[in-house]
């Protein structure tokens, strides 16, 4: 009886330590000739400080609703609440609009494949056979 209680305790409290998180990656259209991009440049694109890639192609940042809670802390070290507050100020002042929000991995992949300037984030395991290029891994 005591062994079962201990085993249950260990399972409940130690399981989260062993949960493997899927690798989050930033992706772009394969026809975008961007050869390299830094985390800082990606931050600038997703926060609206830059409107185009270094090669001049107009950027189209895309938010994936299911991954937002993980992505922004990895990219900016800010919570999604802080990001939303930031965008509320930017929108109110007329200085820009936030990334387009999409609700499914398939929508994200389709938009990136169809738009040369699209940039998005997704779990690497969701890419499958989609024709996109991985610009950066965040973990």
Secondary structure, DSSP 8 states (H G I E B T S, - for coil): -HHHHHHHHHHHHHHHHH-----EEEEEETT-------HHHHHHHHTTS-SB-TTS-B-EEEEEGGGHHHHHHHHHS--HHHHHHHHHHHHHTTS----EEESSHHHHHHHHHH-TTEEEEEEGGGTTT--EEEEEEE-
